[in-house]
Amino acid sequence: MRKPHVIEAIIGNTKVLGQLDSNGILQRFYWPAVDYYQQIKLFLAAVFLDGLVFFEDESFKIKSGFVDDFAYFFEYKVADKTIFQLDFVDCETDSLVRSWEVNFKDFYVFLEPMINSSSLFNAAKVDKENEIVYAYFKGTYIGLAFENKIKSFTVKNGIDDANDNQLEGWLEATNPQIAVKLKNAGRVVCFLAFGNSKDEVYRKLSYLKQKGYDDVYSQNKTFWEKKFSKVKLIFTEDPKDIELQKRSAYIFYTLQNSKTGGILAASEVDEKFFHCGGYGFVWGRDAAFITAAMDALGLSREVEKFFEFKFSCQEKEGFWDQRYYTDGTLAPSWGVQIDETASVVWGFLSHCERQNSLHLIDLHKEQLKKALLFLIATVDSEKGVVFRSFDLWEEREGIHLYSNASIYAALGKAKKYFPELESEIERKLKAIKNQITTAFYSHKLSRYVRSTDVRIPREEFLKLPEENRYVEKDEKYEITYYFKKQDEVADISMLGVYYPFEMIDSSDKAFKATVLAIERECQNSIVGGYKRYSDDRYIGGNPWILTKLWLAIYYKKTGQVDKAEKLFEWAKAHSLSNGLFPEQVDRHTGKPAWVVPLAWSHAMYVLYLNEKNEIKLN
């Protein structure tokens, strides 16, 4: 069964993470960390009328949203009766806590486990004495318990068994589908706990049941109030901006593994890689923007924790690979992406300067120097960057404008802290700057191009004019590599040479022409917004929230206030009603598309608001 890719909300406690779809169904729950493993195949509730009525459905849903900025509710109407469902993740036990306010006599909960991301060899057994149903596989246990008394149960073919409003009471089964019928006195409370032993799960459930739902909720409310008390909201006169800042802080908190510091790009929604390479990983690229936004909201300790994490998983050669799990192990990658390393160096030094925490530079000086030496080695003192890597979208191997700007910014920021490297860095900076104005300049277009020396398939190579292509032969193997000299596609990432990396001044004529090309060739004429690049086909080629906000920041910084505000308001209007930003907006309908929420989208929102506020203050 393929799970939906578009969800409505995430719930978490900075250690583990759950996903709710637009109907209130818990689609995924990640334990023991925010990125692994997925533990739930099916988790549903139903009332019994003439048969089972699974009310977590759009035909019954009335409304949904956050409560107290951490819990998430859904309201349903079934047979003229209201059902109110509320979810949160307990801060003490990393358990899912769910309540239903419901006035139906016969109430069912169904659970089908997928322990450690696999349905294979899962089993279940019932502890009748303590009224706990356990699912287990190879030392990992899930426990299902309730504040309510259990009327009947089964761990075998639960949904089919419940169709006659009776359960057959199977105590143990492999490949289980658990069903529990509950005594209902107006409120049903469910606890779903996870652990590395049956005893651990038992202790967690016993604690939750003994403490009671109301006290557990109150304790978690206090936990989140303390978290939000650290958030420094950016001044704004629009109440929606207050809500969006709180949501952004919540997203930054919940996507960060507080044990290690790693920050996910998003909660994983494509675990089988049907459409992409996945999202539930840590990227240095995204984090350069995310940590800047977190600093703007006062979450500097969390940012410091993130960079501690990054230094802990640096490769021995000095670089950082494409992406990592939040425990620091290497995640699936398909090639070195040099802007990842440059982004970590630049982002860390920027954080240290913003927070006046220069002592951290001394603390990590050895790791920084290794990263700098790696970056320096990728730059020829005459030609500029000569190291081919993947672009920031992870799609093309070559030498890229954005990547070069990130290297330029990292080296430029680092040179004063490493005087022994300063003269060499100066030569490299000059070479990169010269490369931008020569190799990356198109005389035909009178603007910059996004990439040079791009590796392409032979079929594409044959269609190119002679002056824009070349080949290289492998010295050892019978392999021919085909290259495009200049990639002329307009791409939003080309803004990176101005923001955030400040390599080129806004008055640069070629850069101005580049911005005009982006505006002209990337815009969606139906719903507004901008694709990442003119021939973007990913998920159909939708506008992205971050592309709109990236351009808005450029307009704001260059004094084009009306244009900036128009783009900013478009981005706000295309957040979900709950204040979460998607990655993309459907190119035909304007509805959220693909990943929800994307941390980078939230980061760009905060960074625009911060830019706007700083301009006002100045």
C-alpha positions in Angstrom: 0.0 0.0 0.0 1.5 3.3 -1.1 1.1 6.0 1.4 0.2 9.6 0.3 3.0 12.0 -0.5 1.1 15.1 0.5 0.3 15.4 4.2 -1.4 18.2 6.3 0.7 18.4 9.4 3.5 17.0 11.4 3.5 16.4 15.2 6.7 15.8 17.2 8.6 16.5 20.4 12.2 17.2 18.9 13.0 13.5 19.2 10.4 11.5 17.2 7.9 12.6 14.5 4.5 11.7 13.2 2.5 12.7 10.1 -1.2 13.4 9.7 -2.9 13.5 6.4 -5.7 15.9 5.5 -8.3 13.5 6.9 -6.5 13.0 10.2 -5.1 9.6 9.5 -1.7 9.0 11.1 0.2 8.0 8.0 3.7 7.7 9.4 5.4 7.7 12.8 9.2 7.9 13.0 10.9 6.3 16.1 13.5 6.2 17.7 14.5 9.4 15.8 12.8 12.0 13.6 14.1 10.3 10.5 14.0 6.6 11.2 12.3 4.1 11.4 8.7 4.3 10.1 6.6 2.2 12.5 3.0 2.4 11.3 1.3 0.7 8.4 -2.3 1.4 9.4 -3.8 3.3 12.4 -7.5 4.0 12.1 -10.6 4.6 14.2 -14.2 3.8 13.5 -17.6 3.9 15.1 -20.2 1.2 14.5 -23.7 2.2 13.1 -25.1 -0.3 10.6 -21.5 -1.2 10.0 -18.1 0.2 10.6 -17.8 3.9 9.8 -14.3 5.1 9.4 -14.8 8.8 10.1 -11.2 9.9 9.2 -12.5 10.8 5.8 -13.1 14.0 3.8 -16.8 13.3 3.7 -17.0 13.6 7.5 -14.3 16.2 8.1 -15.4 19.7 9.2 -12.1 21.4 10.2 -8.6 20.9 11.5 -5.7 22.8 12.9 -3.2 23.4 15.7 -4.2 23.6 19.4 -1.8 25.4 21.8 0.7 25.5 19.0 1.8 21.8 19.4 -1.3 19.5 19.3 -3.3 18.9 16.2 -7.1 18.5 16.0 -9.6 17.2 13.5 -13.4 17.7 13.9 -15.8 15.4 12.1 -19.6 15.1 11.8 -21.1 11.6 11.7 -24.9 11.1 11.8 -25.4 14.6 13.3 -22.9 13.9 16.0 -19.5 15.6 16.4 -16.2 13.7 16.9 -13.2 15.7 18.0 -9.8 14.1 17.6 -6.6 15.5 19.1 -3.0 14.2 18.6 0.3 15.1 20.2 3.7 13.4 20.9 4.5 13.1 24.6 7.8 14.8 25.6 8.7 12.3 28.2 8.0 8.9 26.6 8.2 9.7 22.9 4.7 8.2 22.6 1.7 9.2 20.5 -1.1 10.4 22.6 -4.6 10.6 20.9 -8.0 11.5 22.3 -11.4 11.4 20.8 -14.4 13.2 22.2 -17.1 11.0 20.9 -20.7 10.0 21.8 -21.1 6.8 19.9 -21.4 3.6 22.0 -19.4 1.3 19.9 -15.9 2.6 19.2 -13.0 0.8 17.5 -9.3 1.4 17.1 -7.3 -0.6 14.5 -3.5 -0.9 14.3 -1.3 -2.7 11.8 2.4 -2.3 12.6 5.3 -1.8 10.2 8.1 -2.1 12.7 11.4 -0.6 11.7 10.0 0.2 8.2 9.1 -3.5 7.5 5.9 -5.5 7.7 7.8 -8.7 7.5 7.8 -11.0 10.5 5.8 -8.6 12.7 3.8 -10.3 15.4 1.4 -9.3 18.2 0.2 -10.6 21.6 -2.3 -9.3 24.1 -1.6 -8.7 27.8 -5.1 -9.2 29.2 -4.2 -8.5 32.8 -2.7 -5.0 32.0 -4.9 -4.3 28.9 -2.0 -3.7 26.6 -1.7 -5.0 23.0 1.9 -5.5 22.0 3.4 -5.7 18.5 7.0 -6.8 18.1 9.8 -7.6 15.8 13.4 -8.5 16.7 13.7 -6.6 19.9 11.5 -3.6 18.9 8.1 -3.3 20.6 5.0 -1.2 20.1 2.4 -1.0 22.8 -1.2 0.0 22.4 -3.2 1.0 25.5 -6.1 3.1 26.6 -7.5 5.0 29.5 -10.8 3.3 28.6 -11.7 -0.3 29.5 -11.3 -2.7 26.6 -14.6 -4.5 25.7 -13.1 -7.0 23.2 -10.1 -7.4 21.0 -8.3 -9.4 18.4 -4.8 -9.3 16.8 -5.9 -11.2 13.6 -7.8 -9.7 10.6 -9.1 -6.9 12.8 -11.1 -4.9 10.3 -12.9 -7.9 8.8 -13.5 -9.3 12.3 -15.2 -6.1 13.4 -17.7 -5.9 10.6 -20.3 -7.8 12.7 -19.5 -5.6 15.7 -17.9 -8.5 17.5 -14.3 -9.4 17.9 -13.1 -13.0 18.3 -10.4 -12.5 20.9 -7.3 -13.9 19.2 -4.4 -13.4 21.7 -1.4 -13.9 19.4 -0.7 -13.7 15.6 1.9 -13.1 13.0 1.3 -10.4 10.4 -1.1 -8.9 12.8 -4.0 -6.5 12.2 -5.1 -5.4 15.7 -8.6 -4.4 16.6 -9.8 -3.1 19.9 -13.4 -2.3 20.9 -13.6 0.2 23.7 -16.0 1.2 26.5 -16.9 4.8 25.7 -18.0 7.4 28.3 -17.7 10.4 26.0 -13.9 10.4 25.6 -11.6 7.7 24.3 -7.8 8.1 25.1 -5.2 6.1 23.3 -1.5 5.8 24.0 0.9 4.3 21.4 4.4 3.7 22.9 7.6 2.4 21.4 10.7 0.7 22.9 13.5 -1.7 22.6 12.0 -4.2 25.0 8.5 -5.2 26.2 9.4 -3.9 29.7 10.4 -0.5 28.3 7.0 -0.1 26.5 5.2 -1.4 29.6 6.9 1.2 31.8 6.0 4.0 29.4 2.3 3.0 29.1 2.0 2.5 32.8 3.4 6.0 33.4 1.0 7.5 30.9 -2.0 5.7 32.2 -1.2 6.5 35.8 -0.5 10.2 35.1 -3.7 10.5 33.1 -4.5 12.3 29.9 -5.2 15.7 31.4 -1.9 15.9 33.3 0.0 14.5 30.3 -1.5 17.2 28.1 -0.7 19.9 30.7 2.9 18.7 31.0 3.4 18.8 27.2 1.7 22.2 27.0 4.3 23.5 29.5 7.1 21.8 27.6 6.1 23.7 24.4 5.5 27.0 26.2 9.1 26.9 27.4 10.3 26.1 23.9 8.3 29.0 22.4 9.4 31.4 25.2 12.9 31.2 23.6 11.5 32.4 20.3 12.1 36.0 19.5 9.3 37.0 17.1 10.3 39.5 14.4 8.2 42.6 14.7 5.2 42.8 12.3 1.9 44.4 12.2 0.2 41.5 10.4 -1.3 38.9 12.9 -0.8 36.2 10.2 2.9 36.8 10.4 2.9 36.1 14.1 1.2 32.7 13.4 3.6 31.9 10.5 6.6 32.7 12.7 5.3 30.4 15.4 4.7 27.6 12.9 8.2 28.1 11.5 9.7 27.8 14.9 7.7 24.7 15.5 8.9 23.2 12.3 12.5 24.0 13.1 12.1 22.4 16.5 10.3 19.3 15.3 12.6 18.6 12.3 15.7 18.9 14.5 16.9 15.8 16.3 17.5 17.4 19.7 19.7 14.5 20.7 22.2 15.0 17.9 21.5 18.4 16.4 20.8 17.2 12.8 18.0 19.1 11.0 15.8 17.4 8.4 14.9 19.1 5.1 11.4 17.6 5.7 9.7 14.6 7.2 10.0 11.7 4.7 7.0 11.2 2.4 8.6 9.3 -0.4 10.4 6.5 1.4 10.3 4.1 -1.6 11.8 6.8 -3.9 8.9 6.7 -6.4 9.4 10.3 -7.4 12.6 11.5 -5.9 15.6 10.6 -3.7 13.8 11.3 -0.5 13.6 14.2 2.0 14.1 12.8 5.4 17.8 13.7 5.5 20.2 16.5 6.6 21.6 18.7 3.9 24.2 21.4 4.4 22.6 23.4 1.5 19.2 23.7 3.1 20.8 24.2 6.6 22.7 27.3 5.5 19.3 29.0 5.1 17.5 27.2 7.9 20.1 28.1 10.5 20.1 31.7 9.4 16.4 31.8 9.9 16.7 30.0 13.3 19.2 32.7 14.4 16.7 35.4 13.3 14.1 33.7 15.6 16.5 33.5 18.6 17.2 29.8 18.3 21.0 30.2 18.4 21.6 27.3 20.8 19.8 24.9 18.4 21.9 26.3 15.6 25.1 25.7 17.6 23.9 22.1 18.2 23.4 21.7 14.5 27.0 22.7 13.6 28.4 20.5 16.4 26.5 17.7 14.5 28.0 18.7 11.2 31.6 18.7 12.5 31.0 15.3 14.0 30.2 13.8 10.6 32.8 15.5 8.4 34.5 13.2 6.0 38.2 12.5 6.6 39.1 14.4 3.3 37.5 17.5 4.8 34.3 17.7 2.8 30.7 16.9 3.6 28.8 14.6 1.4 25.4 15.3 0.0 23.3 14.3 2.9 23.3 12.4 6.2 20.9 10.8 8.7 20.4 12.7 12.0 22.7 10.2 13.7 25.6 11.4 11.5 25.8 8.3 9.3 26.0 8.8 5.5 22.6 8.8 3.8 22.0 7.6 0.2 23.9 10.0 -2.1 24.9 10.0 -5.8 27.9 12.3 -6.0 29.8 15.1 -4.3 27.9 18.3 -4.2 30.5 21.0 -3.4 28.1 23.6 -2.3 27.2 21.4 0.7 30.7 21.8 2.1 30.9 25.5 1.2 27.5 26.1 2.8 28.5 24.5 6.0 31.7 26.6 6.3 29.9 29.8 5.3 26.8 29.1 7.4 28.9 28.3 10.5 31.1 31.4 10.2 28.0 33.5 9.5 26.4 32.2 12.7 29.5 32.8 14.8 29.6 36.4 13.5 25.8 37.0 14.0 25.9 35.7 17.5 29.4 37.1 18.4 30.4 33.6 19.2 33.9 33.7 17.7 35.2 31.3 20.4 33.4 28.6 18.4 35.7 29.2 15.5 38.7 28.3 17.7 36.9 25.3 19.0 36.4 23.9 15.5 39.5 25.4 13.9 41.0 22.0 12.9 37.8 20.8 11.2 37.3 24.2 9.5 40.8 24.2 8.1 40.3 20.7 6.7 37.2 21.9 4.9 39.0 25.0 3.7 41.9 23.0 2.3 39.4 20.8 0.4 37.7 23.9 -1.1 41.0 25.6 -1.9 42.1 22.4 -3.8 39.0 22.6 -6.0 40.1 26.0 -7.3 42.8 26.6 -9.9 44.6 29.9 -9.3 44.2 30.8 -13.0 41.0 29.1 -14.2 38.8 29.2 -11.1 36.8 26.2 -9.9 37.8 23.1 -11.8 36.1 20.5 -9.6 33.0 19.1 -11.3 30.2 18.3 -8.8 26.4 18.2 -8.7 24.4 21.4 -8.7 22.3 22.5 -5.7 19.2 20.7 -7.2 21.3 17.5 -7.4 20.5 17.0 -11.0 23.5 18.1 -13.2 27.2 17.3 -12.8 29.4 20.2 -13.8 30.7 23.6 -12.6 27.9 25.8 -11.4 27.3 29.5 -10.7 25.6 28.9 -7.4 28.3 26.4 -6.2 31.1 28.8 -7.2 29.4 31.6 -5.3 29.1 29.4 -2.2 32.9 28.6 -2.4 33.7 32.3 -2.9 31.6 33.2 0.1 33.1 30.5 2.3 36.7 31.3 1.5 36.0 35.0 1.7 34.5 34.8 5.2 37.2 32.4 6.4 40.4 34.1 5.3 40.7 36.5 8.3 40.5 33.6 10.7 43.3 31.7 8.9 46.1 34.2 8.2 48.4 31.3 7.1 46.0 30.7 4.2 45.1 34.3 3.4 47.4 34.9 0.5 46.4 31.6 -1.2 42.7 32.3 -0.6 43.0 35.8 -2.1 44.4 34.2 -5.3 41.6 31.7 -5.4 38.9 34.4 -4.9 40.3 36.4 -7.7 40.3 33.4 -10.0 36.7 32.5 -9.1 35.5 36.1 -9.7 37.3 36.2 -13.0 35.7 32.9 -14.0 32.3 34.3 -13.3 32.8 37.2 -15.7 34.4 35.1 -18.4 33.4 31.4 -18.5 30.0 32.0 -17.0 29.2 35.0 -19.2 27.2 34.5 -22.4 27.9 37.1 -25.1 24.9 35.8 -27.0 22.5 36.4 -24.1 24.4 39.3 -22.4 23.9 37.6 -19.0 25.3 34.8 -16.9 24.7 31.1 -17.4 23.9 28.7 -14.6 26.6 26.1 -15.3 29.6 25.3 -17.4 31.3 21.9 -18.3 28.1 20.0 -17.7 28.2 16.3 -18.3 25.4 15.2 -20.6 24.1 12.1 -22.4 25.4 11.3 -25.8 22.0 11.9 -27.3 21.9 15.5 -26.0 25.5 16.0 -27.0 24.7 15.2 -30.7 22.1 17.9 -30.8 24.4 20.7 -29.6 26.4 23.0 -31.9 30.1 22.2 -32.1 31.0 25.5 -30.3 29.1 24.4 -27.2 30.3 20.9 -26.7 33.4 18.7 -26.2 34.4 15.2 -25.2 36.9 13.6 -22.8 38.2 10.0 -23.0 38.8 8.0 -19.9 42.5 7.2 -19.6 41.9 3.7 -18.2 38.6 2.5 -19.5 36.8 2.6 -22.9 34.5 5.4 -21.8 33.8 8.7 -23.5 32.4 11.6 -21.5 30.2 14.2 -23.2 30.0 17.8 -22.0 28.1 21.0 -22.7 30.3 24.1 -22.4 27.6 26.5 -21.2 24.2 25.7 -19.8 22.1 28.8 -20.6 18.9 27.8 -18.7 17.5 30.5 -16.4 17.6 29.2 -12.9 16.5 30.8 -9.6 19.7 29.6 -7.9 21.6 32.1 -10.0 20.3 34.7 -7.5 22.8 33.1 -5.0 25.7 35.2 -6.4 23.9 38.2 -4.8 21.9 36.6 -2.0 23.1 35.1 0.2 26.7 34.9 -1.0 27.3 38.5 -1.9 29.7 37.8 -4.7 28.2 40.2 -7.2 26.8 43.7 -6.6 23.2 44.3 -7.7 24.3 47.0 -10.1 26.1 44.4 -12.2 24.6 44.7 -15.7 24.9 41.0 -16.5 23.3 40.1 -13.2 20.4 42.4 -13.9 19.9 40.7 -17.2 20.0 37.4 -15.5 17.3 38.4 -13.1 15.1 39.6 -16.0 15.6 36.2 -17.6 14.5 34.4 -14.4 11.4 36.6 -14.2 10.5 36.0 -17.8 11.3 32.3 -18.2 10.5 30.8 -14.8 7.2 32.4 -14.1 3.9 30.5 -14.0 1.3 32.5 -15.8 -1.7 30.5 -14.4 -1.3 30.6 -10.6 1.8 32.9 -10.3 5.0 31.9 -8.7 8.2 30.7 -10.2 9.6 27.3 -11.1 13.2 26.5 -10.1 14.3 26.9 -13.7 12.7 27.3 -17.1 12.6 23.7 -18.1 11.9 22.3 -14.6 9.9 19.0 -14.9 10.2 17.8 -11.3 6.7 16.8 -10.1 5.4 18.4 -13.3 7.3 21.7 -13.0 5.4 23.6 -10.2 6.2 26.9 -8.7 8.1 26.7 -5.4 7.5 28.8 -2.3 11.2 29.3 -1.8 11.8 30.6 -5.3 9.1 33.3 -4.9 10.6 34.3 -1.6 14.2 34.2 -2.9 13.2 36.7 -5.6 11.3 38.8 -3.0 14.4 39.1 -0.9 16.3 40.3 -3.9 13.7 42.9 -4.6 13.6 44.0 -1.0 17.3 44.4 -0.8 17.5 46.4 -4.0 14.7 48.8 -2.9 12.0 47.4 -5.1 9.6 47.3 -2.2 6.2 47.0 -4.0 7.4 44.0 -6.1 8.9 42.4 -3.0 5.8 42.7 -1.0 3.6 41.4 -3.8 5.7 38.2 -4.0 5.8 37.9 -0.2 2.0 38.1 0.1 1.6 35.5 -2.6 3.8 33.1 -0.6 1.9 33.7 2.6 -1.4 33.2 0.7 -0.2 29.8 -0.5 0.6 28.5 3.0 -1.8 25.9 4.3 -4.6 27.2 6.6 -2.7 25.8 9.5 0.3 28.0 8.7 2.6 25.4 7.2 4.5 26.0 4.0 4.6 23.4 1.2 7.6 22.9 -1.0 5.5 23.5 -4.1 2.2 24.9 -5.3 0.3 23.1 -8.0 0.8 24.8 -11.3 -2.8 24.5 -12.3 -4.8 24.8 -9.1 -2.6 26.8 -6.7 -3.1 24.1 -4.0 -0.2 22.8 -2.0 1.8 20.2 -3.9 4.4 17.7 -2.8 6.2 18.0 0.5 4.5 19.7 3.5 6.1 21.3 5.5 9.5 22.1 3.9 12.0 23.7 6.3 13.7 25.6 3.5 10.3 27.3 2.6 9.8 28.3 6.2 13.4 29.6 6.4 13.0 31.8 3.3 9.8 33.2 4.8 11.6 34.1 8.1 14.6 35.5 6.2 12.4 37.8 4.1 10.5 39.0 7.2 13.9 39.6 9.0 15.2 41.5 6.0 12.1 43.6 5.9 12.4 44.4 9.6 16.1 45.3 9.4 15.5 47.7 6.6 12.8 49.4 8.7 15.1 49.6 11.7 17.8 51.2 9.6 
